[in-house]
Each structure stands twice: as C-alpha cells, then as structure tokens.
Amino acid sequence: MVDKNDEFKKKHVNDVFLARGGFIELSTIIEKKLNEILLNIGKKKNLKGMWFKKKAKSVEDLMLELNPEIKGEEFKPLQDFVRLRNIFAHAPIKWDEQKLEFDSEGEYKKFFEGKSEWKDFNYVGEYYSHLVGGVIMLLEKFIIYHNIHKQMKTEINKSVFGKDLFPEMEEKIYRIGNELKQNMEEKRKSLRSERKSGDEFGFGP
C-alpha cells in the first residue's frame, strides 16, 4: 500500500523546490540593492559578516536619518520580506499533512509570531510575489530621493559659488552660525553691563 504522505510529497516537492529557489533568487536581487544603498549612500566601507536582516535594518535607519518624514508603515514590505526570507530559508514543510504547510512549531515558531496565515505555503507564495515589487519600489524611491536631494545641493552650490562646495559648505555655515551666536551673546552681556552702570550714576530710564 502506497503511503498517502509519500504520494503527496512526490506531487508537490518540485513546487516547493522551485518556490524556495525563486524566493532565494529574489532575495539576492534585494540584497544587492541593500548593499548598493549602504555602500554608496550610507558610506559603509565593508559589509562583510553583515547578515541580510542587519542590512535591511541599517537601510531603514538610514532612510529615517536622511528623510525623517518617511512613515513607519512604509517599511512593512521590507520587514515582511525579511521574515519570509527566514521562513523559506529555514522552516521545513510538514509532509505528514495533506496540505502544504510550513512547520511552525518548536525552533521555527518565532518566524510565525502574529502571522499564523504564513504557515500556508500557497498563501505565502502569492504574498511574496506581490511583496517583492513593494520592496524594490521602496528602495528605488529612496535612491531617487537621495540622488535628487544631492543634485539639488550640488546645483545650488554651483550656481552661487561656481563649484560644488558641499559638504565643506555645511561645516562653514555651522561654524559661522556658532560665531554669530557667540557675538550676539557677548553684545547682550555688554548692553546689560552698560545699563547697569548707567543706573548707578542716575542715567538709567
């Protein structure tokens, strides 16, 4: 007698292999984009030993740093992608069931916290195929925002000073601002001192 579980596994094993392989391939595309952002925009010198999850979180932090107006929910596609990547990479299929489900117990339970529907292999397959577009759009939008922002600063510097002085100009403006602040404070102290002296000799208001 043929085991029903064996028949079920033979019927779907190729689908599972293809889906896992496809997701990992998409992950390499996303990771390449994360690397590009961290190296070129974040000015990271070395990403060696940096896991995918850490790269994604570093990109989130960088986005918030350079564009504080970005909303937290905009990171959801990337955050979900990171979690699904762990599921596809680590969680096995429960071949003893007559439906395609990931093993969500024991050491794999952490991957499914608050997302019980992610146990369903077919549901996750459809979801991540839509998710990839959202992740790429988020990353590309940030790259475009950064490039436009950088270009605007460059154009302003060139039009005013004839060359790109940024970021040197930022440092100079900051220094000049501090000097003006100190001068103003000294003048206030001097005026207060003069008024006090005038009061003593009957010259006050």
Secondary structure, DSSP 8 states (H G I E B T S, - for coil): ---HHHHHHHHHHHHHHHHHHHHHHHHHHHHHHHHHHHHHTS--S--TT--HHHHHHHHHHHHHHH-TT--GGGGHHHHHHHHHHHHHHH--B-TTSSS-BB--SGGGGGGGTT-GGGGBHHHHHHHHHHHHHHHHHHHHHHHHHHHHHHHHHHHHHHHHHSS--TTHHHHHHHHHHHHHHHHHHHHHHHHHHHHHHHHHTT---
